[in-house]
Amino acid sequence: LKRTVPDGVKFSFACQPEPKGNGHAILCAKEIIGKRDFMVMWVDDVYVCRGKGILSQLLDVYEKKGGMVENVIKFPRVQLSRYGVLNNVSQHGNIISAEGVIEKPKLEEINSEFASMGPYVLPNEILDLLPSVKKGTNGEINLTDAINLAAQKGIPLYGVLTASERYDCGTNEELAKSNIRLSIRENKLLYDEAVKTIRLLDSEI
């Protein structure tokens, strides 16, 4: 971290004693967050951007509109059931207004093509809503449920089609493919071999 962040940046850490969902993990940091609005970013997603970084792009929208702001990616309809999907949307340029998020919807429930991916810029009110959401399996607290509850209470939800490329590092296979994709960004000579390796990995999953 010392090699990659500017001087003067302070790091604080909160431990999640047991896996009770991403919403519970956020609550573990409640004391650190205090009364401030905050950002959430998943550690198994890496974003490479053209120009501004992805957090700066989201903050630009947040500073203009407030509410809840999150990165979204446009997917073919048949792939959307793997993700949370923005619900009842209207699009203005690269900004999408939504009424909420449907988590891993059935095909017939999908009414947009925008998957909720994160990172997120969230108002402090989310911290008060997280304890009240319906708990899932093993008492898990899901951030998406708190976002939907906030939207129902009138806090606007915006998705942003950022100028970014996502590299999924959530599994061993995806991490291997992402490493290959990143390595060929600067070396096109590796492209053909990389394509062969990625196809091999896909066939073994």
C-alpha positions in Angstrom: 0.0 0.0 0.0 2.8 2.4 0.8 4.1 2.1 -2.7 0.8 2.8 -4.4 -1.1 5.4 -2.4 -0.3 9.1 -1.9 1.4 10.4 1.2 -1.0 11.4 4.0 -3.6 8.7 3.2 -4.7 7.0 6.5 -5.8 3.3 6.6 -8.1 1.9 9.3 -9.2 -1.7 9.5 -12.2 -3.5 10.9 -12.5 -7.3 11.2 -15.6 -9.2 10.4 -15.5 -12.0 13.0 -17.8 -14.4 11.0 -19.1 -14.4 7.4 -22.6 -12.9 7.7 -22.9 -11.1 4.4 -21.5 -8.0 2.8 -23.9 -5.8 4.7 -22.7 -7.1 8.0 -19.1 -6.4 6.9 -20.0 -2.8 6.3 -21.6 -2.6 9.7 -18.4 -3.8 11.2 -16.8 -0.6 9.9 -19.7 1.6 11.2 -17.5 3.2 14.0 -14.8 4.1 11.5 -17.3 5.6 9.0 -18.9 7.7 11.6 -21.5 10.2 10.3 -19.9 10.4 6.8 -21.1 9.1 3.5 -18.9 6.3 2.3 -17.8 4.1 -0.6 -17.9 0.3 -1.0 -15.6 -1.7 -3.3 -15.3 -5.4 -3.7 -11.8 -6.8 -3.4 -12.2 -9.4 -6.2 -13.0 -6.9 -8.9 -10.2 -4.9 -10.6 -11.0 -2.0 -12.9 -8.8 -0.5 -15.5 -10.0 3.0 -16.6 -9.4 5.3 -19.5 -8.7 8.7 -17.9 -10.3 9.2 -14.5 -10.3 6.2 -12.1 -13.6 4.5 -11.4 -14.1 6.0 -8.0 -13.6 9.5 -9.3 -16.1 8.9 -12.0 -18.7 7.8 -9.5 -17.9 10.7 -7.1 -18.5 13.1 -10.0 -22.0 11.8 -10.4 -22.6 11.7 -6.6 -21.5 15.3 -6.1 -24.0 16.5 -8.8 -26.9 14.3 -7.8 -26.4 12.9 -4.3 -28.4 9.7 -3.5 -26.9 6.3 -4.1 -24.5 5.9 -7.0 -23.1 2.6 -8.3 -21.1 1.3 -11.2 -23.2 -0.8 -13.7 -22.3 -2.9 -16.6 -24.5 -3.7 -19.6 -24.8 -7.4 -20.2 -26.8 -9.6 -22.7 -30.2 -10.5 -21.2 -29.3 -14.2 -20.9 -26.3 -13.4 -18.6 -28.2 -11.1 -16.2 -29.6 -13.7 -13.9 -26.1 -14.1 -12.4 -26.1 -10.5 -11.1 -28.2 -7.9 -9.3 -30.1 -6.0 -12.0 -31.4 -2.5 -12.0 -35.2 -2.4 -11.9 -37.6 0.1 -13.7 -34.9 2.3 -15.2 -34.6 5.5 -17.3 -31.4 6.3 -19.0 -29.8 9.8 -19.7 -26.4 9.4 -21.3 -24.3 7.2 -19.1 -26.4 7.7 -16.0 -29.3 5.4 -15.3 -32.0 6.2 -12.7 -33.6 3.1 -11.1 -36.3 2.2 -8.6 -34.2 -0.6 -7.1 -32.2 -3.7 -7.7 -33.4 -7.3 -8.3 -30.9 -9.8 -7.0 -30.2 -12.7 -9.5 -33.6 -12.4 -11.1 -35.5 -14.9 -13.1 -35.5 -14.2 -16.9 -39.1 -13.0 -16.7 -38.4 -10.6 -13.9 -35.7 -8.7 -15.9 -36.7 -5.3 -17.3 -33.3 -3.7 -17.9 -29.9 -4.7 -19.2 -27.8 -3.1 -16.5 -26.1 -5.2 -13.8 -25.2 -3.8 -10.5 -21.5 -4.4 -10.0 -20.1 -1.8 -7.6 -18.2 0.1 -6.5 -20.8 2.2 -4.6 -21.1 5.7 -3.2 -23.6 5.5 -0.4 -25.3 7.9 2.1 -24.7 7.4 5.8 -28.4 6.4 6.2 -27.5 3.0 4.8 -25.8 2.2 8.1 -29.1 2.7 9.9 -31.1 0.6 7.4 -28.8 -2.4 7.3 -29.8 -3.9 10.7 -33.5 -3.8 9.7 -33.3 -5.7 6.4 -34.5 -9.3 6.3 -31.7 -11.6 7.0 -30.8 -14.4 4.5 -29.3 -17.8 4.9 -27.2 -18.1 8.2 -28.3 -14.7 9.2 -26.6 -12.9 6.3 -27.2 -9.2 5.7 -27.2 -8.2 2.1 -26.2 -4.6 1.0 -28.7 -4.8 -2.0 -31.6 -5.2 0.5 -30.6 -2.0 2.3 -30.2 -0.2 -1.1 -33.7 -1.2 -2.0 -35.1 -0.1 1.3 -33.4 3.2 0.9 -34.9 3.6 -2.6 -38.3 2.9 -1.2 -37.8 5.6 1.4 -37.1 8.1 -1.4 -33.3 8.1 -1.7 -32.5 8.2 -5.4 -30.5 5.4 -7.0 -28.2 6.0 -10.0 -26.3 3.5 -12.0 -23.3 4.8 -14.0 -21.8 3.3 -17.1 -18.2 4.1 -16.3 -15.4 4.3 -18.8 -13.7 1.2 -17.3 -12.9 -2.4 -18.0 -13.6 -5.0 -15.3 -11.3 -7.9 -14.4 -13.0 -10.6 -12.3 -10.6 -12.1 -9.8 -13.3 -14.0 -7.7 -12.2 -17.5 -8.5 -8.9 -19.2 -9.4 -10.1 -19.6 -13.0 -11.2 -15.9 -13.3 -8.0 -14.7 -11.7 -5.9 -16.7 -14.2 -7.9 -15.2 -17.1 -7.7 -11.7 -15.7 -3.9 -12.0 -15.3 -3.7 -13.0 -19.0 -6.0 -10.2 -20.2 -4.0 -7.6 -18.2 -0.7 -9.0 -19.5 -1.6 -8.6 -23.1 -2.8 -5.0 -22.8 0.8 -3.8 -23.4 2.0 -6.8 -25.4 -0.1 -7.7 -28.4 2.4 -10.5 -29.2 0.9 -12.5 -26.4 -2.6 -12.2 -27.7 -2.9 -15.5 -29.7 -1.4 -17.6 -26.9 -3.6 -15.8 -24.3 -6.8 -16.6 -26.3 -5.8 -20.3 -26.5 -5.2 -20.4 -22.7 -8.5 -18.6 -21.9 -10.5 -21.0 -24.1 -8.8 -23.9 -22.3 -9.7 -22.5 -18.9 -13.3 -22.0 -20.1 -13.5 -25.6 -21.3 -12.4 -26.9 -17.9 -14.7 -24.8 -15.7 
